[in-house]
Amino acid sequence: MKNLIPILSFMILFISSNLNSEEFLLKNATVFTGSSESKLEKIDVLISNGVISRMGKGIKGLGAKELDLEGKLITPGLISPMSQLGLIEIELEPRTRNDSSSIYSAGFSIASTFNPQSTLIPYNLTGGITLTLSSPSTNGLFSGLSSAFSTSGDLKESLVKKDIALIATISSGDDSKAAKLLLLEDFLNFARNRNSEKEVSLLPGNQEEGNISSRDLLAIKKVTKKEIPLIVRTDKASDILSLIDLAERNDINLIIAGASEGWMVAKEIADSDTPIILTPIDNIPSSFDSLGSRLDNASRLHKQGVKLIISSHETHNSYLSRQGAGIAVSYGLPWEEALRALTINITESFGLEGIGALREGYRADIVIWSGDPLELTTFVEGVFIGGKKMPVKNRSMKLRDRYLGG
């Protein structure tokens, strides 16, 4: 009898948890899975316990809420890389910004200050963004560490994974880019050769003067151990080649952000297996480093086999990454690859397992679209994050309904 008590307790907990978890069955959907080359027609998707439990035709979900989508397109939730969602509210008001630090450099983690209830979260959720890789924007060689958050608005469960990448910048300006590349490699070597954080000062220092805190050291060591990738912002073709060479010599995982002139060295990027984060809308040089900007950059990179990640210009409108993806398609990037650049390519590049695709066992982050998500006239009709149906409503919509009676 005593042996039955733990078993009965477990069964009660199991049954009660299943009773409390809402199940949904999406019927007759057109599905872009993120893994297959084409869309699948008239597919049923069963969502149970926060994940996609079954996909196929003629699925029966006892007790599940059924939604007949009548051929509507569903995709994995879109992902915003390199934004400051949850860190910025009003760009010109310092008291609403938590995206920079004058104390730490490489070790600056924004994970604890993300605001799930920022007004920008539902605004971008209604544009299809279900996950954000929010990142610091500190000036200097190192900006800090990026973390992954859902846009569910949940105060306790928004954090998906902490400190998933270290961000650096190689650009023209106050010092030679050659000096910044040398300093970057010096820091990598310094961190690799230190076995204890006690070997450096416990006080933060100026990274441009070669000083580093123990927290910064630990962040750089994660890169040298290949626990996280190093993201470097740069545009110029020659700088991209220099970074690829640096990454190979130091045996680190590199991701390049920007790459306006990436098309010039597309083969070298592909041969090095370096993912590229780009904004396909860029075709006007913003500096002498991006004189070679062109709208078919994404297409040319893809043709050489480069893994692409598509981002937006700004945090407030991170969801406009899908507009950029649509522009890339109009200049030759395959439609399926553009969607992958907004979803599964991102999670694969950042080691976020079980997210970013519509597969059995994957987290149920799903968006229901009124049409082609890469068209400006298409709207979001439904969103699931971790299997929970989210309200597709933002402040602008609420004001519209209030004053126009919509």
C-alpha positions in Angstrom: 0.0 0.0 0.0 2.8 2.4 0.9 4.4 1.8 -2.6 1.1 2.8 -4.2 1.0 6.2 -2.6 3.9 7.8 -4.7 2.4 6.3 -7.8 -1.1 7.6 -7.1 0.3 11.0 -6.2 2.2 11.1 -9.5 -0.9 10.1 -11.4 -3.0 12.8 -9.7 -0.4 15.5 -10.6 -0.1 14.2 -14.2 -3.9 14.2 -14.7 -4.4 17.6 -13.0 -1.5 19.2 -15.1 -3.1 17.8 -18.3 -6.5 19.2 -17.2 -5.0 22.6 -16.6 -3.0 22.7 -19.9 -5.1 23.9 -22.8 -4.9 21.9 -26.0 -5.5 23.3 -29.5 -6.0 21.5 -32.8 -5.4 23.7 -35.9 -7.2 22.1 -38.8 -6.7 22.3 -42.6 -3.8 24.7 -42.5 -1.2 25.5 -45.1 2.0 24.9 -43.2 5.5 26.3 -43.7 7.5 24.1 -41.3 10.9 25.8 -41.6 12.5 22.5 -42.6 10.7 21.3 -45.8 11.4 23.0 -49.1 7.7 23.7 -49.8 4.5 24.5 -48.0 2.3 21.6 -46.9 -1.4 21.7 -47.7 -4.4 20.8 -45.5 -2.3 19.8 -42.5 -3.6 19.5 -38.9 -1.4 20.6 -36.0 -2.1 19.4 -32.4 -0.7 21.6 -29.6 -0.4 19.9 -26.2 1.6 20.9 -23.1 3.2 23.8 -24.9 4.6 21.8 -27.8 3.6 20.5 -31.2 2.6 17.0 -30.3 1.4 15.8 -33.7 1.3 17.0 -37.3 -0.5 15.4 -40.3 -3.8 14.8 -41.9 -7.0 13.8 -40.2 -5.8 14.2 -36.6 -8.4 13.8 -33.8 -7.8 15.8 -30.7 -10.1 14.6 -27.9 -10.9 17.6 -25.8 -8.8 20.0 -27.8 -10.2 23.3 -29.0 -10.5 23.1 -32.8 -9.7 26.0 -35.1 -10.5 25.4 -38.8 -8.0 27.5 -40.7 -9.4 26.7 -44.1 -6.1 26.8 -45.9 -4.7 29.8 -44.1 -0.9 29.9 -43.8 0.8 29.2 -40.5 4.5 29.6 -39.9 6.8 29.4 -36.9 6.8 32.6 -34.9 9.2 35.2 -36.3 12.4 36.1 -34.4 13.9 39.5 -33.9 17.7 39.3 -33.7 19.9 42.1 -32.4 17.1 44.4 -31.3 16.6 46.2 -27.9 13.0 45.0 -27.4 12.3 45.0 -23.7 15.3 47.2 -23.0 14.1 50.5 -24.6 10.8 52.3 -24.3 11.6 55.9 -25.5 14.8 56.2 -27.4 15.6 59.8 -26.4 14.7 59.3 -22.7 17.6 57.8 -20.8 15.4 56.7 -17.9 13.6 54.3 -20.2 16.7 52.7 -21.5 18.5 49.6 -20.1 20.6 48.7 -23.2 24.0 50.2 -22.3 26.6 50.3 -19.6 29.6 52.5 -18.7 30.7 49.9 -16.1 31.0 46.6 -18.0 31.9 45.8 -21.6 31.9 42.1 -22.7 30.4 41.0 -19.4 27.4 43.3 -19.6 24.3 41.0 -19.4 20.8 42.5 -20.0 19.0 39.4 -18.9 17.8 40.7 -15.5 16.4 44.0 -16.8 14.2 42.9 -19.7 10.7 44.4 -19.4 8.1 41.9 -20.6 5.4 44.5 -20.3 7.0 47.1 -22.5 4.4 48.6 -24.9 6.8 47.6 -27.8 6.2 43.9 -27.0 2.5 43.6 -28.0 3.2 46.0 -30.9 5.8 43.6 -32.4 3.8 40.5 -31.3 1.0 41.7 -33.6 3.5 41.8 -36.4 4.4 38.1 -35.9 7.4 38.4 -33.5 7.3 35.7 -30.9 10.9 35.7 -29.8 13.5 38.4 -29.4 17.3 38.1 -29.1 17.6 41.4 -27.2 21.1 42.8 -27.2 23.0 45.7 -25.5 24.1 48.6 -27.6 27.1 50.0 -25.6 29.7 51.8 -27.7 33.2 50.3 -27.8 34.8 47.1 -29.0 32.5 44.9 -26.9 28.8 45.7 -26.3 27.9 42.8 -24.0 25.8 39.7 -24.0 22.6 38.9 -25.9 19.7 36.9 -24.3 16.6 35.3 -25.8 13.1 36.3 -24.6 9.6 35.4 -25.6 7.1 38.2 -26.4 4.4 36.6 -24.3 4.5 39.4 -21.8 4.8 36.9 -18.9 6.7 38.5 -16.0 8.1 35.2 -14.8 8.7 33.1 -17.9 9.7 35.5 -20.7 13.4 34.5 -20.4 14.1 31.6 -22.8 17.9 31.5 -22.6 20.4 33.8 -20.9 23.7 35.1 -22.4 23.6 33.3 -25.8 26.1 35.5 -27.7 28.8 38.1 -27.2 28.6 41.2 -29.3 31.5 43.3 -30.7 31.9 46.1 -33.3 34.6 46.8 -35.8 34.0 50.1 -37.4 35.7 53.3 -38.6 35.9 56.2 -36.2 37.9 57.1 -33.2 40.6 54.5 -33.9 42.0 52.4 -36.7 40.0 49.3 -37.5 43.3 47.5 -37.6 43.9 48.4 -33.9 40.4 47.1 -33.0 41.0 43.8 -34.7 44.3 43.5 -32.8 42.7 44.4 -29.6 39.9 41.9 -30.2 42.5 39.1 -30.7 44.5 40.2 -27.7 41.4 39.9 -25.5 40.6 36.4 -26.9 44.2 35.3 -26.2 44.2 36.9 -22.7 40.9 35.2 -21.8 42.1 31.8 -23.2 45.3 31.9 -21.2 43.7 32.8 -17.8 42.4 29.9 -15.7 41.1 31.9 -12.9 39.1 35.2 -12.7 41.4 36.1 -9.8 44.2 36.8 -12.3 42.6 40.1 -13.3 41.4 43.1 -11.4 37.9 42.7 -9.8 37.2 46.3 -10.8 35.9 47.2 -14.3 38.3 49.1 -16.6 38.4 50.8 -20.0 38.5 48.1 -22.7 40.1 50.4 -25.2 43.0 50.8 -22.8 43.3 47.0 -22.5 41.7 46.7 -19.0 39.1 44.1 -18.3 37.0 43.0 -15.3 36.5 39.4 -14.1 32.9 39.5 -15.4 34.1 40.6 -18.8 36.8 37.9 -18.8 34.3 35.1 -18.1 32.1 36.3 -21.1 35.1 36.3 -23.5 36.2 32.8 -22.2 32.7 31.5 -23.2 33.6 32.5 -26.8 37.1 30.9 -26.6 35.5 27.7 -25.3 32.9 27.8 -28.2 30.1 27.9 -25.7 28.6 30.9 -27.4 29.3 32.7 -30.7 30.9 36.0 -31.2 28.8 38.5 -33.2 30.8 41.2 -34.8 29.1 44.2 -36.5 31.0 45.2 -39.6 30.2 46.0 -43.3 33.3 46.3 -45.4 34.3 43.3 -47.5 38.0 43.5 -46.4 37.0 43.6 -42.7 34.8 40.6 -43.2 37.7 38.6 -44.6 39.9 39.7 -41.7 37.3 38.6 -39.2 36.9 35.2 -40.8 40.7 34.7 -40.7 40.8 35.8 -37.0 38.0 33.3 -36.2 39.8 30.5 -37.9 43.1 31.2 -36.1 41.4 31.4 -32.7 38.9 28.6 -33.3 35.8 30.5 -32.4 32.2 30.5 -33.7 31.7 33.8 -35.6 28.5 35.5 -36.7 28.8 38.7 -38.8 26.1 41.4 -38.5 25.7 44.1 -41.2 27.8 42.7 -44.0 26.6 45.4 -46.5 29.5 44.4 -48.8 29.1 40.7 -48.0 28.2 39.8 -51.6 31.7 40.7 -52.6 33.2 37.9 -50.5 30.2 35.5 -50.5 32.2 32.4 -51.4 34.7 33.0 -48.6 31.8 33.6 -46.1 30.2 30.3 -47.2 33.4 28.4 -47.1 33.9 29.5 -43.4 30.3 28.5 -42.4 29.8 32.0 -41.0 26.1 33.1 -40.6 25.3 36.6 -41.7 22.8 38.9 -40.0 21.6 41.5 -42.5 18.9 44.1 -43.2 18.0 43.6 -46.9 16.5 47.1 -47.1 20.1 48.5 -47.0 21.1 49.9 -50.4 22.2 53.4 -49.5 25.7 53.6 -47.9 25.6 54.9 -44.4 29.4 55.2 -44.3 32.5 54.6 -46.4 32.5 51.0 -45.0 29.2 50.2 -46.9 29.8 51.8 -50.3 29.0 48.5 -51.9 25.5 48.2 -50.4 22.9 46.7 -52.8 19.4 45.2 -52.6 20.4 41.8 -54.0 23.0 41.2 -51.3 20.9 38.5 -49.6 20.2 36.7 -52.9 23.9 36.7 -53.9 25.0 35.4 -50.5 22.4 32.7 -50.5 23.5 31.5 -54.0 26.9 30.8 -52.6 25.4 28.9 -49.6 25.7 31.5 -46.8 23.3 31.0 -43.9 21.2 34.1 -43.6 19.5 35.8 -40.7 17.3 38.8 -41.5 16.8 41.7 -39.0 15.1 45.1 -39.0 16.6 48.6 -38.8 15.0 49.5 -35.5 13.7 48.1 -32.3 10.3 49.8 -32.3 9.5 48.2 -35.6 11.4 44.9 -35.3 8.5 43.2 -37.1 9.4 45.0 -40.3 12.1 42.4 -40.8 9.5 40.5 -42.8 9.2 43.5 -45.1 13.0 43.3 -45.6 12.6 39.6 -46.3 10.0 40.4 -48.9 12.3 42.9 -50.6 15.1 40.2 -50.6 12.6 37.8 -52.3 11.8 40.4 -54.9 15.6 40.6 -55.7 16.0 36.8 -56.1 16.1 35.2 -52.6 13.8 32.1 -52.6 10.6 32.7 -50.5 11.3 29.6 -48.3 14.8 30.8 -47.5 13.5 34.2 -46.6 11.2 32.6 -44.0 14.0 30.4 -42.7 16.1 33.6 -42.3 13.4 34.9 -40.0 13.0 31.6 -38.0 15.0 28.4 -38.0 18.3 29.9 -39.3 18.3 32.1 -36.2 17.7 29.4 -33.6 20.2 27.1 -35.2 22.9 29.8 -35.3 22.4 30.6 -31.6 21.9 27.1 -30.3 18.3 27.5 -29.3 17.1 23.9 -29.6 13.4 23.0 -30.1 12.4 26.4 -31.3 12.0 28.1 -34.7 10.3 25.3 -36.8 6.9 23.5 -36.9 8.0 20.0 -36.0 6.7 17.5 -33.5 8.3 18.0 -30.1 9.1 21.7 -30.9 7.8 24.5 -28.8 4.5 25.7 -30.2 5.4 29.2 -31.3 3.0 29.6 -34.2 1.6 32.5 -36.2 -1.6 32.4 -38.3 -1.5 34.8 -41.3 -4.2 36.3 -43.4 -2.0 35.8 -46.5 1.7 35.8 -47.5 3.6 37.0 -44.4 6.1 38.7 -46.7 3.4 41.0 -48.2 2.7 44.3 -46.6 -1.1 43.8 -46.9 -0.9 40.6 -44.8 -1.9 40.7 -41.1 -1.5 38.4 -38.1 -4.8 36.6 -37.3 -3.6 34.4 -34.4 -0.5 33.8 -32.3 0.6 30.9 -30.0 3.6 31.2 -27.7 4.6 28.0 -25.9 1.2 26.6 -26.8 -0.7 29.6 -25.2 -3.1 31.5 -27.4 -2.0 35.2 -27.2 -4.2 38.3 -27.6 -3.5 39.9 -31.0 -3.9 43.4 -29.7 -1.6 46.3 -29.2 -2.1 49.9 -27.9 -2.7 51.3 -31.4 -5.5 48.8 -32.0 -7.0 49.5 -28.6 -7.1 53.3 -29.3 -8.6 52.6 -32.7 -11.4 50.5 -31.2 -12.0 53.0 -28.5 -12.4 56.1 -30.7 -13.7 54.5 -33.9 -15.8 51.8 -32.3 -14.0 49.1 -34.3 
